[in-house]
Amino acid sequence: MTDKLKQYFNGEMTAAEEVEFQRWLVSHSDDPAVVQAMSALFDGNGSEMDSKSVESSLDSLKDRLGLSGSHRFSSRSILITALAACICLAVALPLTFHAGRSTGRSDLSEAVEQAQEAASQAQNLRWAEVKVPNGRIDTLCLADGSTIFMNSGSRVTYPASFEGNNRTIFVDGEIFARIAKDPSRPFIVRSGDATVRVLGTTFNLKSYSDSDRIEASLIEGSVQLELNFNDASKQILMQPGNRVMFDRVSGNVEIQDFAARDFKSFKDGRALHFANLSMDDIAQELSRTFGVKIVVVDEHLARTKFFAYFTNSEDLDQILAAMNINGIMKIRKRDGVVYLSSNI
């Protein structure tokens, strides 16, 4: 835990890791082990704060953020999440830690005071989160008039109202978005290694945290896609009809063209697009779409790639039969699980 704290305060985490750690830190701030770890960390850098002072400061910060007491949040309930705390923790605490280290002191109380001051300005920034279970899709209407269609197994975290000079949401999964135009405030979608920046446009983004692949398709407008790999970033200015596919493991980027006017997303008859996609990834997507567990038995089939498009509300059996028209797979069902294996 101490190592994680050091990485966070030293700015050694990626943006995605910082968000997850900030959420964890706020949700575990009542844990004595967390208090002791923070106290030990700052004691090691010349701080005179004891564990009670740390605990008191964290409690005060939680009160300011509206996080004290017992809270239960439904997937659609408006809440002040750890993302609100990020505004305070991500800015105030690391900067104070660095300043204390360079001047021979590291005073957590100053960090908390700065965090509390920032929190007082962020009290009205309330967040909500929508999670879509496997086998379903959902629609989300944002405060700026943008519409977000969410595919199975997706999660979107968004503010109840957009403040400041941009409009930012966080996505894990697949969305089809129609973004309201606002030239003064770009719309930003953050999803792990990918960031999408737009002013007003229509696009599809597929970026599940449990998949090695990110896929962005632009239907209308203009999008700047930023991809991060091994501490380096690549920016791609997309035009309508561009599809960008990014492999998180290899860092490989592939750009294809498609007929934007004919594009159908998952919201249109549960359309599915498998563009040079491995059977392993396809099985994951089909599992989410139909809420059925699918197991690819052997590695050869798992690595086999397919080009296939389904835009007429085909069911799972129809899709698997079409993909197996040349008989390369054995398809077996047992106890509600679909097993796929090579037939060659």
TORTITI-703011 format. One record per residue (C-alpha): residue number from 1; residue in one letter; x, y, z. Coordinates in Angstrom, 2 decimals, always signed. Last residue first. Layout:
<rs>
R  num  residu       px       py       pz
R  NUM       a        X        Y        Z
...
</rs>
This chain:
<rs>
R  num  residu       px       py       pz
R  344       i    -9.34   -28.67   -38.77
R  343       n   -12.52   -28.56   -36.68
R  342       s   -11.20   -26.03   -34.21
R  341       s   -13.12   -25.53   -30.95
R  340       l   -16.02   -23.46   -29.66
R  339       y   -17.90   -24.22   -26.44
R  338       v   -21.22   -22.51   -25.66
R  337       v   -22.28   -22.62   -21.98
R  336       g   -25.90   -23.10   -20.82
R  335       d   -25.20   -26.46   -19.21
R  334       r   -23.52   -27.79   -22.38
R  333       k   -23.52   -26.40   -25.89
R  332       r   -21.13   -27.51   -28.62
R  331       i   -19.92   -25.74   -31.75
R  330       k   -17.09   -27.35   -33.70
R  329       m   -15.42   -24.83   -35.94
R  328       i   -13.82   -24.66   -39.40
R  327       g   -16.98   -25.82   -41.16
R  326       n   -16.89   -23.38   -44.08
R  325       i   -20.17   -21.77   -43.01
R  324       n   -18.89   -21.49   -39.45
R  323       m   -19.18   -17.72   -39.18
R  322       a   -22.72   -17.92   -40.55
R  321       a   -23.65   -20.69   -38.10
R  320       l   -22.19   -18.71   -35.19
R  319       i   -24.22   -15.64   -36.13
R  318       q   -27.46   -17.57   -36.67
R  317       d   -27.10   -19.37   -33.34
R  316       l   -26.44   -16.11   -31.51
R  315       d   -29.48   -14.28   -32.92
R  314       e   -29.43   -12.11   -36.01
R  313       s   -30.91    -8.62   -35.57
R  312       n   -30.35    -7.70   -39.22
R  311       t   -26.99    -5.90   -39.16
R  310       f   -24.38    -8.66   -38.83
R  309       y   -20.94    -7.93   -40.25
R  308       a   -18.03   -10.36   -40.53
R  307       f   -14.29   -10.19   -41.14
R  306       f   -12.64   -12.88   -39.05
R  305       k    -9.34   -13.58   -37.31
R  304       t    -8.08   -16.91   -35.97
R  303       r    -6.19   -16.42   -32.68
R  302       a    -8.83   -18.14   -30.49
R  301       l    -9.18   -20.90   -33.10
R  300       h    -5.50   -21.83   -32.77
R  299       e    -5.52   -21.38   -28.99
R  298       d    -8.12   -24.06   -28.32
R  297       v   -11.35   -24.11   -26.31
R  296       v   -12.98   -20.79   -27.11
R  295       v   -15.55   -20.50   -24.30
R  294       i   -18.82   -18.59   -24.67
R  293       k   -20.90   -17.62   -21.62
R  292       v   -24.27   -16.22   -22.67
R  291       g   -25.58   -12.71   -21.97
R  290       f   -26.36   -12.17   -25.65
R  289       t   -24.35    -9.03   -26.34
R  288       r   -21.76    -9.50   -23.61
R  287       s   -21.00   -13.11   -24.59
R  286       l   -21.00   -12.15   -28.28
R  285       e   -18.38    -9.49   -27.59
R  284       q   -16.16   -11.85   -25.59
R  283       a   -16.49   -14.55   -28.25
R  282       i   -15.52   -12.03   -30.93
R  281       d   -12.41   -11.08   -28.97
R  280       d   -11.30   -14.74   -28.77
R  279       m   -12.29   -15.31   -32.38
R  278       s    -9.84   -12.61   -33.40
R  277       l   -11.12    -9.47   -35.13
R  276       n   -10.22    -8.44   -38.68
R  275       a   -13.27    -6.17   -38.71
R  274       f   -16.03    -7.81   -36.67
R  273       h   -18.98    -5.42   -36.78
R  272       l   -22.19    -6.26   -34.90
R  271       a   -25.58    -4.61   -35.37
R  270       r   -28.08    -5.00   -32.53
R  269       g   -30.91    -3.92   -34.82
R  268       d   -29.62    -0.38   -34.83
R  267       k   -28.34    +0.30   -31.29
R  266       f   -25.26    -1.86   -31.94
R  265       s   -24.27    +0.57   -34.67
R  264       k   -25.19    +0.69   -38.35
R  263       f   -23.00    +2.47   -40.86
R  262       d   -24.42    +2.99   -44.34
R  261       r   -23.70    +6.74   -44.54
R  260       a   -20.22    +6.17   -43.11
R  259       a   -19.17    +3.81   -45.90
R  258       f   -15.96    +2.38   -44.44
R  257       d   -12.25    +3.22   -44.46
R  256       q    -9.65    +1.41   -42.37
R  255       i    -6.88    +2.64   -40.08
R  254       e    -4.64    +0.19   -38.20
R  253       v    -2.56    +1.05   -35.11
R  252       n    -0.17    -1.44   -33.53
R  251       g    +0.78    -0.77   -29.89
R  250       s    +1.53    -4.47   -29.44
R  249       v    -0.56    -5.10   -26.33
R  248       r    -3.14    -2.29   -26.52
R  247       d    -3.91    -3.06   -30.17
R  246       f    -5.54    -0.01   -31.76
R  245       m    -8.16    -0.02   -34.50
R  244       v    -9.10    +3.25   -36.18
R  243       r   -12.17    +3.40   -38.46
R  242       n   -12.38    +6.38   -40.80
R  241       g   -15.59    +7.07   -42.76
R  240       p   -15.90   +10.63   -41.51
R  239       q   -12.41   +12.05   -40.88
R  238       m   -10.13   +11.24   -37.97
R  237       l    -7.24   +13.35   -36.69
R  236       i    -4.91   +10.82   -35.09
R  235       q    -2.70   +11.60   -32.10
R  234       k    -0.12    +9.10   -30.87
R  233       s    +1.10    +9.06   -27.29
R  232       a    +4.20    +7.65   -25.63
R  231       d    +4.54    +6.31   -22.09
R  230       n    +4.50    +2.70   -23.38
R  229       f    +1.33    +3.17   -25.44
R  228       n    -1.21    +5.98   -25.33
R  227       l    -3.75    +6.71   -28.08
R  226       e    -5.21   +10.17   -28.73
R  225       l    -8.13   +10.41   -31.15
R  224       q    -9.02   +13.81   -32.55
R  223       v   -12.50   +13.69   -34.01
R  222       s   -14.24   +15.55   -36.82
R  221       g   -17.86   +15.65   -37.90
R  220       e   -20.00   +12.66   -38.86
R  219       i   -19.67    +8.85   -38.84
R  218       l   -16.32    +8.31   -37.13
R  217       s   -15.42    +4.78   -36.02
R  216       a   -13.16    +4.09   -33.01
R  215       e   -11.88    +0.64   -32.01
R  214       i    -9.77    -0.24   -28.98
R  213       r    -8.43    -3.79   -28.66
R  212       d    -6.78    -5.74   -25.85
R  211       s   -10.15    -6.32   -24.17
R  210       d   -10.98    -6.45   -20.45
R  209       s   -11.09    -2.64   -20.13
R  208       y   -13.65    -2.42   -22.93
R  207       s   -12.99    +0.31   -25.50
R  206       k   -15.42    +0.44   -28.42
R  205       l   -16.09    +3.98   -29.58
R  204       n   -18.72    +4.91   -32.19
R  203       f   -18.96    +8.43   -33.55
R  202       t   -21.30   +11.33   -34.26
R  201       t   -19.99   +14.87   -34.01
R  200       g   -19.86   +18.19   -32.20
R  199       l   -16.74   +19.68   -30.68
R  198       v   -14.70   +16.48   -30.31
R  197       r   -11.82   +15.03   -28.31
R  196       v   -11.46   +11.25   -27.87
R  195       t    -8.96    +9.86   -25.36
R  194       a    -7.71    +6.28   -25.48
R  193       d    -5.43    +4.28   -23.16
R  192       g    -8.13    +3.88   -20.50
R  191       s   -11.33    +5.45   -21.77
R  190       r   -11.59    +9.23   -21.57
R  189       v   -14.24   +10.92   -23.71
R  188       i   -13.76   +14.68   -24.11
R  187       f   -16.31   +17.15   -25.49
R  186       p   -14.79   +20.50   -26.45
R  185       r   -16.22   +23.61   -24.80
R  184       s   -16.34   +26.94   -26.69
R  183       p   -17.34   +25.33   -29.99
R  182       d   -20.43   +23.73   -28.40
R  181       k   -22.09   +21.24   -30.73
R  180       a   -24.12   +18.46   -29.13
R  179       i   -22.42   +15.07   -29.34
R  178       r   -24.19   +12.07   -30.83
R  177       a   -22.42    +9.08   -29.33
R  176       f   -22.40    +5.34   -29.96
R  175       i   -20.79    +3.75   -26.93
R  174       e   -18.83    +0.59   -26.19
R  173       g   -17.17    -0.37   -22.91
R  172       d   -15.49    +1.55   -20.11
R  171       v   -16.20    +5.25   -20.53
R  170       f   -15.35    +8.39   -18.56
R  169       i   -17.02   +11.74   -19.37
R  168       t   -15.60   +15.23   -19.91
R  167       r   -17.18   +18.44   -21.17
R  166       n   -14.64   +21.27   -21.37
R  165       n   -14.06   +24.87   -20.29
R  164       g   -15.49   +24.72   -16.78
R  163       e   -18.69   +23.08   -15.58
R  162       f   -20.81   +20.40   -17.24
R  161       s   -23.90   +19.34   -15.34
R  160       a   -24.89   +16.03   -13.72
R  159       p   -21.33   +14.92   -14.38
R  158       y   -20.55   +11.63   -16.16
R  157       t   -19.38    +8.07   -15.48
R  156       v   -20.24    +5.60   -18.24
R  155       r   -20.12    +1.80   -17.90
R  154       s   -20.59    -0.82   -20.61
R  153       g   -21.41    -4.53   -20.33
R  152       s   -23.90    -4.41   -23.20
R  151       n   -23.81    -1.31   -25.41
R  150       m   -24.43    +2.28   -24.35
R  149       f   -26.08    +4.94   -26.53
R  148       i   -24.89    +8.41   -25.51
R  147       t   -26.95   +11.47   -26.45
R  146       s   -25.59   +15.00   -26.14
R  145       g   -28.00   +17.75   -25.07
R  144       d   -25.55   +19.54   -22.76
R  143       a   -26.99   +17.90   -19.62
R  142       l   -26.43   +14.39   -20.95
R  141       c   -29.01   +11.92   -22.27
R  140       l   -28.05    +8.25   -21.70
R  139       t   -29.51    +5.36   -23.66
R  138       d   -29.24    +1.70   -22.69
R  137       i   -28.36    -1.68   -24.18
R  136       r   -28.98    -5.17   -22.79
R  135       g   -27.58    -8.70   -22.93
R  134       n   -24.81    -8.04   -20.45
R  133       p   -25.70    -5.46   -17.82
R  132       v   -25.46    -1.72   -18.51
R  131       k   -23.80    +0.42   -15.85
R  130       v   -24.66    +4.11   -15.48
R  129       e   -22.69    +6.42   -13.20
R  128       a   -23.56    +9.81   -11.84
R  127       w   -21.49   +12.77   -10.71
R  126       r   -22.08   +15.95    -8.77
R  125       l   -20.02   +19.09    -9.21
R  124       n   -21.83   +21.46    -6.86
R  123       q   -19.32   +20.94    -4.05
R  122       a   -16.41   +21.61    -6.41
R  121       q   -15.47   +25.10    -5.21
R  120       s   -15.53   +24.03    -1.57
R  119       a   -13.53   +20.98    -2.59
R  118       a   -10.71   +23.14    -3.95
R  117       e   -10.41   +24.85    -0.57
R  116       q   -10.60   +21.48    +1.17
R  115       a    -7.84   +20.08    -1.03
R  114       q    -5.64   +23.07    -0.27
R  113       e    -6.25   +22.60    +3.44
R  112       v    -5.63   +18.85    +3.03
R  111       a    -2.28   +19.48    +1.38
R  110       e    -1.32   +21.99    +4.07
R  109       s    -2.20   +19.43    +6.74
R  108       l    -0.13   +16.82    +4.93
R  107       d    +3.03   +18.82    +5.60
R  106       s    +6.08   +17.59    +3.71
R  105       r    +9.27   +19.37    +4.70
R  104       g   +12.83   +19.66    +3.35
R  103       t   +12.07   +22.28    +0.71
R  102       s   +12.14   +19.91    -2.28
R  101       r   +10.20   +17.17    -0.50
R  100       g    +7.58   +19.54    +0.79
R   99       a    +6.97   +20.98    -2.67
R   98       h    +6.64   +17.53    -4.20
R   97       f    +4.16   +16.46    -1.52
R   96       t    +2.25   +19.70    -1.85
R   95       l    +1.90   +19.22    -5.58
R   94       p    +0.81   +15.59    -5.14
R   93       l    -1.83   +16.47    -2.55
R   92       a    -3.45   +19.52    -4.10
R   91       v    -4.01   +18.54    -7.69
R   90       a    -4.94   +14.86    -7.78
R   89       l    -6.48   +14.92    -4.32
R   88       c    -8.73   +17.91    -4.80
R   87       i   -10.11   +17.45    -8.27
R   86       c    -9.90   +13.71    -7.70
R   85       a   -12.34   +14.11    -4.81
R   84       a   -15.01   +14.91    -7.35
R   83       l   -14.02   +11.74    -9.18
R   82       a   -14.28    +9.96    -5.84
R   81       t   -17.97   +10.32    -6.27
R   80       i   -20.47   +13.01    -5.34
R   79       l   -23.57   +11.19    -6.41
R   78       i   -26.54   +11.28    -8.73
R   77       s   -28.33    +7.95    -8.77
R   76       r   -28.47    +5.99   -12.02
R   75       s   -26.42    +2.93   -11.05
R   74       s   -27.78    +2.99    -7.53
R   73       f   -25.73    +4.58    -4.76
R   72       r   -25.56    +3.59    -1.11
R   71       h   -23.95    +5.96    +1.36
R   70       s   -23.00    +5.59    +5.03
R   69       g   -21.42    +8.55    +6.74
R   68       s   -18.97   +11.02    +5.30
R   67       l   -18.63   +11.51    +1.53
R   66       g   -20.16   +14.96    +1.19
R   65       l   -16.92   +16.36    -0.20
R   64       r   -16.41   +18.75    +2.71
R   63       d   -17.20   +15.99    +5.15
R   62       k   -14.72   +13.70    +3.41
R   61       l   -11.99   +16.34    +3.71
R   60       s   -12.66   +16.74    +7.41
R   59       d   -12.52   +13.00    +7.88
R   58       l    -9.23   +12.90    +5.96
R   57       s    -7.79   +15.65    +8.15
R   56       s    -8.91   +13.91   +11.34
R   55       e    -7.42   +10.60   +10.19
R   54       v    -4.10   +12.24    +9.33
R   53       s    -4.07   +14.10   +12.63
R   52       k    -4.89   +10.92   +14.50
R   51       s    -2.10    +9.07   +12.66
R   50       d    +0.52   +11.59   +13.71
R   49       m    +1.66   +14.64   +11.75
R   48       e    +5.22   +15.83   +12.27
R   47       s    +6.20   +15.40    +8.62
R   46       g    +9.85   +14.91    +7.71
R   45       n    +9.53   +12.73    +4.66
R   44       g    +9.37    +9.37    +6.41
R   43       d    +6.67   +10.70    +8.69
R   42       f    +4.72   +11.50    +5.53
R   41       l    +4.75    +7.93    +4.32
R   40       a    +4.21    +6.47    +7.78
R   39       s    +1.12    +8.64    +8.30
R   38       m    -0.22    +7.68    +4.90
R   37       a    +0.33    +4.00    +5.62
R   36       q    -1.19    +4.30    +9.10
R   35       v    -4.30    +6.04    +7.74
R   34       v    -4.67    +3.41    +5.02
R   33       a    -4.28    +0.57    +7.53
R   32       p    -6.85    +2.21    +9.82
R   31       d    -9.44    +2.00    +6.99
R   30       d   -11.75    +5.03    +7.10
R   29       s   -10.11    +6.48    +3.96
R   28       h   -10.99    +3.31    +2.07
R   27       s   -13.60    +4.77    -0.36
R   26       v   -11.50    +7.92    -0.81
R   25       l    -8.32    +6.00    -1.59
R   24       w   -10.04    +3.47    -3.88
R   23       r   -11.59    +6.14    -6.08
R   22       q    -8.29    +8.02    -6.21
R   21       f    -6.51    +4.76    -7.09
R   20       e    -8.87    +4.07   -10.00
R   19       v    -8.54    +7.60   -11.37
R   18       e    -4.76    +7.59   -10.92
R   17       e    -4.43    +4.23   -12.71
R   16       a    -6.34    +5.61   -15.72
R   15       a    -4.14    +8.72   -15.87
R   14       t    -1.00    +6.59   -15.65
R   13       m    +0.78    +6.38   -12.33
R   12       e    +4.23    +7.76   -11.48
R   11       g    +3.02   +11.18   -10.26
R   10       n    +5.20   +11.00    -7.16
R    9       f    +2.12   +11.19    -4.92
R    8       y    +0.53    +8.24    -6.71
R    7       q    +3.66    +6.10    -6.88
R    6       k    +4.38    +6.78    -3.22
R    5       l    +0.83    +5.83    -2.23
R    4       k    +1.10    +2.62    -4.25
R    3       d    +4.39    +1.76    -2.55
R    2       t    +2.81    +2.39    +0.86
R    1       m    +0.00    +0.00    +0.00
</rs>
